Amino acid sequence: MNRADVVEQLKDVGLTSYEAKAYIALAGLGPSEPKNVASDARIPYPSAYTALKSLEGKGWVEQVVKKPVTYRAKKPGSVKAMVTSDVEDTFAELEKIYKAEPAEDAELVYTLRGREKVLGKIYEMLRGAKESVVLVAPSMGLEDAKIMELLAESVARNVRVRAICDDEGVGLLPPGVETRTGNHVAFDLLVDSDVALIGLPDHSACGWVDSPAVAGHLKEFLELLWNTSSPSG
């Protein structure tokens, strides 16, 4: 597997292209300044600096010297354990949702595979929002222009829209969205406390429910995340 393949794999777990390239470069270089990372990764210096700050917030790298600013990549094994833990927590919540209803109502939990189908369901949910939207996602999950357009339309309809995402993701959201910062791997969406969706950040697969009783379990989880996340800005 070459470096380009590794970049694509890291994007699948929620990193941006620049973040992936910066982490790979730093892992190979050892403790380094952003300018050296930029050179090795072949990305612009400002982008390397921003990527390293974001990676620090996500727990992938750590700052070891303040002047000159020097970063060190955390061991891949440690990063893998952290990412795996986040994914396991998310799917544990999905498992609770799945088991929340009696067996005869199991059809209320649906699985979709394929980016087009998953995005179609997200669009449908956002178009139908009447009172509230709660969204938790890494910046990778917010790069679809139609999602941003529908969030803006929801705000215009006086729907309360709240989002928890990383710093880069906050910058992608339209005005009027209430934001808090946090680093999460999965794409979670709750609309009007009735319809809930948990998906992968690249929108390749998701699970969703249209039962208020089942969606209530995800609501409790997302409200906890909101209350324990840091205010953005």
C-alpha positions as CSV (number, residue, x, y, z in Angstrom):
1,M,0.0,0.0,0.0
2,N,1.5,3.3,-1.0
3,R,1.2,6.7,0.7
4,A,-1.8,7.8,-1.5
5,D,-3.7,4.6,-0.5
6,V,-3.0,5.3,3.2
7,V,-4.3,8.8,2.8
8,E,-7.6,7.4,1.3
9,Q,-7.9,4.9,4.2
10,L,-7.4,7.7,6.8
11,K,-10.0,9.8,5.0
12,D,-12.4,6.9,5.5
13,V,-12.1,7.3,9.3
14,G,-12.8,11.0,9.3
15,L,-9.6,12.8,8.4
16,T,-9.4,15.4,5.7
17,S,-6.9,15.0,2.9
18,Y,-4.5,17.5,4.5
19,E,-4.8,16.0,7.9
20,A,-4.1,12.5,6.6
21,K,-1.0,13.7,4.7
22,A,0.2,15.7,7.7
23,Y,-0.1,12.8,10.0
24,I,1.7,10.4,7.6
25,A,4.5,12.9,7.2
26,L,4.9,13.5,10.9
27,A,4.8,9.8,11.7
28,G,7.8,9.4,9.3
29,L,9.7,12.5,10.3
30,G,9.4,12.2,14.1
31,P,9.0,15.5,16.2
32,S,8.9,18.3,13.6
33,E,7.9,21.8,12.9
34,P,4.9,22.5,10.6
35,K,7.2,23.8,7.8
36,N,9.0,20.5,7.7
37,V,5.7,18.6,7.7
38,A,4.4,20.8,4.9
39,S,7.5,20.1,2.8
40,D,7.4,16.3,3.4
41,A,3.7,16.1,2.8
42,R,3.8,18.4,-0.2
43,I,1.0,20.6,1.1
44,P,0.9,24.4,1.7
45,Y,2.5,25.6,5.0
46,P,-0.8,27.2,6.2
47,S,-2.7,24.0,5.5
48,A,-0.1,21.9,7.3
49,Y,-0.2,24.2,10.4
50,T,-4.1,24.1,10.4
51,A,-4.1,20.3,9.9
52,L,-1.7,19.7,12.8
53,K,-3.8,21.9,15.1
54,S,-6.8,20.0,14.1
55,L,-5.0,16.6,14.6
56,E,-4.0,17.8,18.0
57,G,-7.6,18.4,18.9
58,K,-8.6,15.0,17.6
59,G,-5.8,13.3,19.7
60,W,-3.7,12.1,16.7
61,V,-0.7,14.3,17.5
62,E,0.7,16.3,20.4
63,Q,2.7,19.5,20.7
64,V,6.0,18.8,22.4
65,V,7.7,22.2,22.0
66,K,6.1,25.6,22.0
67,K,8.9,27.7,20.4
68,P,9.4,26.8,17.7
69,V,6.1,24.9,17.6
70,T,7.0,21.2,17.3
71,Y,4.6,18.3,17.0
72,R,5.0,14.6,17.4
73,A,2.6,11.9,16.0
74,K,1.0,9.7,18.5
75,K,1.7,6.0,17.9
76,P,-0.6,4.5,15.3
77,G,-1.6,1.8,17.7
78,S,-2.8,4.4,20.2
79,V,-4.7,6.3,17.5
80,K,-6.2,3.0,16.3
81,A,-7.4,2.2,19.8
82,M,-9.0,5.7,20.2
83,V,-10.7,5.5,16.9
84,T,-11.9,2.0,17.5
85,S,-13.3,3.0,20.8
86,D,-15.3,5.9,19.3
87,V,-16.7,3.6,16.6
88,E,-17.6,0.9,19.2
89,D,-19.4,3.5,21.4
90,T,-21.4,4.7,18.4
91,F,-22.4,1.2,17.3
92,A,-23.2,0.3,20.9
93,E,-25.8,3.1,20.8
94,L,-27.1,1.8,17.5
95,E,-27.4,-1.7,19.1
96,K,-29.5,-0.1,21.9
97,I,-31.7,1.5,19.3
98,Y,-32.1,-1.8,17.5
99,K,-33.0,-3.7,20.7
100,A,-35.2,-1.0,22.1
101,E,-38.4,-2.3,20.4
102,P,-40.0,-5.8,20.6
103,A,-38.9,-8.3,17.9
104,E,-42.1,-7.9,16.0
105,D,-41.3,-4.2,15.5
106,A,-37.8,-4.9,14.3
107,E,-38.7,-3.6,10.8
108,L,-38.6,-0.1,12.3
109,V,-34.8,-0.3,12.1
110,Y,-33.5,0.0,8.6
111,T,-30.0,-0.3,7.0
112,L,-28.9,1.6,3.9
113,R,-25.8,1.0,1.9
114,G,-24.4,3.2,-0.8
115,R,-23.6,6.9,-0.7
116,E,-26.5,7.9,-2.9
117,K,-29.1,6.1,-0.8
118,V,-27.6,7.4,2.5
119,L,-27.5,11.0,1.3
120,G,-31.0,10.6,0.0
121,K,-32.3,9.6,3.4
122,I,-30.4,12.5,5.1
123,Y,-31.9,15.0,2.6
124,E,-35.4,13.6,3.2
125,M,-35.0,13.9,7.0
126,L,-33.7,17.5,6.8
127,R,-36.5,18.5,4.4
128,G,-39.1,17.1,6.8
129,A,-37.7,18.9,9.9
130,K,-40.3,21.0,11.6
131,E,-39.0,21.7,15.1
132,S,-35.4,20.5,15.7
133,V,-32.3,19.0,14.2
134,V,-29.4,17.6,16.1
135,L,-26.3,16.7,14.1
136,V,-23.0,15.2,15.3
137,A,-20.3,14.6,12.6
138,P,-16.7,15.0,11.7
139,S,-15.9,17.7,9.0
140,M,-15.7,14.9,6.4
141,G,-19.4,14.2,6.9
142,L,-20.3,17.9,6.3
143,E,-18.6,18.3,2.9
144,D,-21.8,17.6,0.9
145,A,-23.1,21.0,-0.4
146,K,-26.7,19.8,-0.4
147,I,-26.6,19.0,3.4
148,M,-25.4,22.5,4.0
149,E,-28.1,23.9,1.8
150,L,-30.8,22.0,3.6
151,L,-29.5,23.0,7.1
152,A,-29.7,26.6,6.0
153,E,-33.3,26.1,4.8
154,S,-34.1,24.5,8.1
155,V,-32.8,27.5,10.0
156,A,-34.8,29.8,7.6
157,R,-38.0,27.8,8.6
158,N,-37.2,28.6,12.3
159,V,-36.2,25.0,13.0
160,R,-33.6,24.8,15.8
161,V,-30.5,23.3,14.4
162,R,-27.6,22.2,16.7
163,A,-24.4,20.6,15.5
164,I,-21.3,19.1,17.3
165,C,-18.3,18.8,15.0
166,D,-14.6,19.6,14.9
167,D,-13.2,23.1,14.3
168,E,-13.1,22.6,10.5
169,G,-16.7,21.4,10.5
170,V,-17.9,24.5,12.4
171,G,-16.5,26.6,9.6
172,L,-18.6,24.7,7.0
173,L,-21.9,25.2,8.7
174,P,-24.4,27.9,7.6
175,P,-25.2,30.9,9.8
176,G,-27.9,30.3,12.4
177,V,-26.7,26.8,13.4
178,E,-25.9,26.5,17.1
179,T,-22.5,24.8,17.3
180,R,-20.3,23.0,19.8
181,T,-16.9,21.4,19.2
182,G,-16.1,17.8,19.6
183,N,-14.3,15.1,17.6
184,H,-16.5,12.2,16.6
185,V,-16.2,9.6,14.0
186,A,-19.8,8.7,13.1
187,F,-22.5,10.8,11.4
188,D,-25.4,11.1,13.8
189,L,-28.7,12.9,12.9
190,L,-31.9,13.3,14.9
191,V,-34.9,15.2,13.5
192,D,-37.9,16.3,15.6
193,S,-37.0,13.6,18.2
194,D,-38.8,11.2,15.8
195,V,-36.4,10.1,13.1
196,A,-32.8,9.1,13.9
197,L,-29.8,8.1,11.7
198,I,-26.3,6.8,12.5
199,G,-23.9,6.5,9.6
200,L,-20.3,6.3,8.5
201,P,-18.6,9.7,7.9
202,D,-18.3,9.0,4.1
203,H,-22.0,8.2,3.9
204,S,-21.4,4.7,2.6
205,A,-23.8,3.1,5.1
206,C,-26.2,4.0,7.8
207,G,-28.9,2.7,10.1
208,W,-32.1,4.7,10.7
209,V,-35.3,4.5,12.6
210,D,-38.7,6.2,12.2
211,S,-40.0,5.4,15.6
212,P,-40.2,8.1,18.3
213,A,-39.8,5.5,21.0
214,V,-36.6,4.1,19.4
215,A,-35.3,7.5,18.4
216,G,-35.6,8.7,22.0
217,H,-32.6,6.5,22.9
218,L,-30.4,8.3,20.5
219,K,-31.8,11.6,21.7
220,E,-30.6,10.9,25.2
221,F,-27.2,10.1,23.9
222,L,-26.9,13.2,21.7
223,E,-28.2,15.5,24.4
224,L,-25.5,14.1,26.7
225,L,-22.9,14.8,24.0
226,W,-24.2,18.4,23.5
227,N,-24.1,19.1,27.3
228,T,-20.6,17.8,27.6
229,S,-19.1,19.4,24.5
230,S,-17.2,22.6,24.4
231,P,-18.8,25.8,23.1
232,S,-17.4,26.7,19.7
233,G,-15.5,29.9,18.9
